[in-house]
Each structure stands twice: as C-alpha cells, then as structure tokens.
Amino acid sequence: MTSVLDLAPVVPVVVIDDAADAVPLARALVAGGLPAIEVTLRTDAALDAIRAIAAEVPDAVVGAGTVISPANVEAAVGAGARFLVSPGWTDALLSAMRGAGVPFLPGVSTTSEVVALLERGVTEMKFFPAEAAGGVPYLKSLGGPLPQARFCPTGGVGLPSAPSYLALPNVGCVGGTWMLPADAIAARDWGRVESLAREAAALRVG
C-alpha cells in the first residue's frame, strides 16, 4: 500500500457515535477527495464503523486511530483497518503494530521520541498534539537534524493552519476534524461534509 502520508493531503480524524453513519460519512469524504479515513477507537461504535466502511466503501482506505494497546491493534486489524495511528508509543505497542502487517504512524511530540523511533527503523510518524507541542516552528526545526523523519501533524490543525504544515518538506499530510463539524454529522448533512472534504483535498502542495 502507498504510504499513509501520501494518500491525501488531509486525513479526516473521525469519531463515530453511531455505526449507521459510518458508510454515508465515508462515501462523502471519498467523494470529496479524501480516501484515507482515520476512525478513532474512542467510541463503542468504532470497530463496527471500521468494519462497515471496509466492507461497503471500496474506495476508502480506512484506518484506526487512538490505538494505544496491542489489543487495540488486533481488534482494529480484525475489523478491517488498513492502517494504524497512535497518539504515542511504547516498545510493546510498536511491536504489535509492526506485527500487524499494515502501515502505522506512531505518535511523537519530542525530539527524543523521534530519535528513538528512527533508531528502531521507523521513519513515518504522527506529530501529536501538533499545535500544543510546538506546531509548524517545531517541525521546521526538526527538519534540519532529522530530515529522514516524516510526519502527519494532528491536534489543533485546521483549515487556516494546514497549508503552513503541508509546505514543510518533512510533512506528508495533516490530520484534522474540521471537515466533520458536529452539527453536520448530527444532521447527517453528507453534502456539506463532501464539500468541506473537497476544500481540504485541494490543499495538496506540489
């Protein structure tokens, strides 16, 4: 599979409370040009949502986010997740993600964590929480000593700030929720989601 960082400029970070919303929501995102969809494991509906998207939206590349344990890894991949994203990492979690057979983005927020992952042969990471951890200036500073590391910044990234992140050579994509406003989800206004997704997809740099 293509690197998660290269599928689209923006990876929607989706929190699904009702699994019935998963398929129409995913279809709206794909239609808008955002095929990589991170469903966070924060709700009871998450695994059913991943399962439904994997089965019914063939153009979507559905992944699991908020993966924080080997059990999460096993459950997510079993449900059909095609990539994994964690907010942070431990050796046990990293080992489980490596063994899962799908791409993964372990989360980092410090230089030492980045170096530790590079030492373990991992070059693609999630930078989280992006804005709180130093944002664009921090990632720009990492690019000098650690050019081999590539990132998906997530956490506080929105439409206004996304282009600044995407302009950095060590950023492949950003994660965000702004194309999934709560009122649109509540109203099941998938047309609005598709429109916002299309706007986000147009942010591709280069």
C-alpha positions as CSV (number, residue, x, y, z in Angstrom):
1,M,0.0,0.0,0.0
2,T,1.1,3.6,-0.7
3,S,2.4,5.3,2.4
4,V,-0.4,6.7,4.6
5,L,1.4,10.1,4.3
6,D,0.9,10.1,0.5
7,L,-2.7,9.1,0.1
8,A,-4.2,12.6,0.6
9,P,-3.1,16.0,2.0
10,V,-5.6,15.6,4.8
11,V,-6.6,12.6,6.8
12,P,-10.0,13.1,8.4
13,V,-10.0,12.1,12.1
14,V,-13.4,10.6,12.6
15,V,-15.2,10.0,15.9
16,I,-18.3,7.9,15.2
17,D,-21.0,7.5,17.8
18,D,-23.5,5.7,15.6
19,A,-22.1,3.0,13.3
20,A,-25.0,3.6,10.9
21,D,-23.4,6.9,10.0
22,A,-20.1,5.3,9.0
23,V,-20.8,4.3,5.4
24,P,-22.5,7.6,4.2
25,L,-19.9,9.6,6.0
26,A,-17.0,7.7,4.4
27,R,-18.7,7.9,1.0
28,A,-18.9,11.7,1.4
29,L,-15.2,12.0,2.4
30,V,-14.1,9.8,-0.6
31,A,-16.3,11.8,-3.0
32,G,-14.7,14.9,-1.7
33,G,-11.2,13.5,-2.4
34,L,-10.1,12.3,1.0
35,P,-9.9,8.5,0.8
36,A,-7.8,7.9,3.9
37,I,-10.1,7.9,6.9
38,E,-8.9,7.5,10.5
39,V,-11.7,6.2,12.7
40,T,-10.7,6.7,16.3
41,L,-11.2,3.9,18.8
42,R,-12.8,6.3,21.3
43,T,-16.4,5.1,21.0
44,D,-18.2,1.8,21.3
45,A,-19.2,2.1,17.6
46,A,-15.7,2.5,16.3
47,L,-15.0,-1.1,15.4
48,D,-18.4,-1.7,13.8
49,A,-17.8,1.6,11.8
50,I,-14.4,0.4,10.5
51,R,-16.0,-3.0,9.6
52,A,-18.8,-1.3,7.7
53,I,-16.5,1.1,5.8
54,A,-14.1,-1.7,4.9
55,A,-16.9,-3.8,3.5
56,E,-19.1,-1.2,1.8
57,V,-16.8,1.7,0.7
58,P,-14.1,0.1,-1.5
59,D,-12.5,3.4,-2.5
60,A,-11.9,4.3,1.1
61,V,-8.7,3.4,2.9
62,V,-10.0,3.1,6.5
63,G,-7.6,3.1,9.4
64,A,-7.9,3.1,13.2
65,G,-6.7,5.9,15.4
66,T,-6.2,6.2,19.2
67,V,-4.5,2.8,19.1
68,I,-2.9,2.5,22.5
69,S,-2.5,-1.2,23.2
70,P,-1.7,-4.5,21.4
71,A,-5.4,-5.4,22.0
72,N,-6.4,-2.3,20.1
73,V,-4.1,-3.3,17.2
74,E,-5.6,-6.8,17.0
75,A,-9.2,-5.6,17.2
76,A,-8.7,-2.9,14.6
77,V,-6.9,-5.0,12.0
78,G,-9.5,-7.7,12.6
79,A,-12.2,-5.2,11.8
80,G,-10.5,-4.3,8.5
81,A,-8.3,-1.3,9.4
82,R,-5.7,-0.8,6.7
83,F,-3.5,1.5,8.7
84,L,-3.0,2.3,12.4
85,V,-2.3,5.6,14.2
86,S,-1.4,6.0,17.8
87,P,-1.1,9.2,20.0
88,G,2.2,7.9,21.4
89,W,4.1,4.7,21.6
90,T,5.8,2.1,23.8
91,D,8.0,-0.8,22.7
92,A,5.1,-3.2,23.3
93,L,2.7,-1.2,21.2
94,L,5.3,-0.6,18.4
95,S,6.0,-4.4,18.3
96,A,2.3,-5.1,17.9
97,M,1.9,-2.5,15.2
98,R,4.9,-3.9,13.3
99,G,3.5,-7.3,13.5
100,A,0.1,-6.3,12.2
101,G,1.1,-6.2,8.6
102,V,-0.4,-2.8,7.9
103,P,1.2,0.7,7.8
104,F,1.3,2.6,11.1
105,L,2.0,6.0,12.4
106,P,3.3,6.0,16.0
107,G,2.7,9.3,17.8
108,V,5.6,11.6,18.9
109,S,5.9,15.0,20.4
110,T,9.5,15.3,21.4
111,T,12.9,15.1,19.6
112,S,13.9,12.1,21.8
113,E,10.9,10.2,20.7
114,V,11.6,10.8,17.1
115,V,15.2,9.7,17.5
116,A,14.1,6.6,19.4
117,L,11.8,5.6,16.5
118,L,14.5,6.3,13.9
119,E,16.8,4.1,15.9
120,R,14.1,1.4,15.5
121,G,13.8,1.8,11.8
122,V,10.6,3.8,11.8
123,T,10.6,7.0,9.7
124,E,6.9,7.9,9.4
125,M,5.2,9.3,12.5
126,K,2.2,11.2,13.8
127,F,3.2,14.5,15.4
128,F,0.7,15.0,18.3
129,P,-0.7,17.2,19.7
130,A,0.7,19.3,16.9
131,E,-0.3,22.8,17.9
132,A,0.2,22.3,21.6
133,A,3.6,20.6,21.0
134,G,5.1,23.5,19.0
135,G,3.4,23.4,15.7
136,V,5.0,24.5,12.4
137,P,8.1,26.1,14.0
138,Y,8.9,22.9,16.0
139,L,8.5,20.6,12.9
140,K,10.6,23.0,10.8
141,S,13.3,22.9,13.5
142,L,13.3,19.0,13.4
143,G,13.9,19.0,9.7
144,G,17.5,20.1,10.0
145,P,18.9,17.4,12.2
146,L,16.4,14.7,11.4
147,P,15.5,15.1,7.7
148,Q,14.7,11.3,7.4
149,A,11.6,11.6,9.7
150,R,8.3,12.4,8.0
151,F,5.2,13.4,9.9
152,C,1.4,13.7,9.9
153,P,0.7,16.5,12.4
154,T,-2.6,16.1,14.2
155,G,-4.2,18.0,17.0
156,G,-5.4,21.6,16.7
157,V,-4.7,21.7,12.9
158,G,-7.4,23.5,11.0
159,L,-8.1,24.9,7.5
160,P,-6.2,28.1,8.2
161,S,-3.0,26.4,9.6
162,A,-2.9,23.3,7.4
163,P,-1.2,24.9,4.4
164,S,1.8,26.0,6.6
165,Y,2.2,22.4,7.8
166,L,1.9,21.0,4.3
167,A,4.5,23.4,3.0
168,L,7.2,21.8,5.2
169,P,9.3,19.1,3.4
170,N,9.0,16.7,6.4
171,V,5.2,16.8,6.4
172,G,3.4,14.3,4.2
173,C,-0.2,15.1,5.3
174,V,-2.1,16.5,8.2
175,G,-4.9,15.0,10.3
176,G,-8.0,17.1,11.2
177,T,-11.6,17.2,12.1
178,W,-12.7,20.5,10.5
179,M,-14.4,18.8,7.6
180,L,-16.6,17.0,10.1
181,P,-18.5,19.7,12.0
182,A,-20.6,18.3,14.8
183,D,-23.8,19.9,13.5
184,A,-23.3,18.5,10.0
185,I,-22.8,15.0,11.5
186,A,-25.9,15.4,13.8
187,A,-28.0,16.5,10.8
188,R,-26.5,13.8,8.6
189,D,-25.7,16.6,6.1
190,W,-23.3,14.5,4.0
191,G,-23.4,17.0,1.2
192,R,-21.8,19.6,3.5
193,V,-19.2,17.0,4.6
194,E,-18.3,16.3,0.9
195,S,-18.0,20.0,0.2
196,L,-15.7,20.6,3.1
197,A,-13.7,17.4,2.2
198,R,-13.2,18.8,-1.3
199,E,-11.9,22.1,0.1
200,A,-9.4,20.1,2.2
201,A,-8.3,17.9,-0.6
202,A,-7.5,21.0,-2.7
203,L,-4.7,21.9,-0.1
204,R,-2.3,19.4,-1.7
205,V,1.1,21.0,-2.1
206,G,3.2,20.4,-5.2
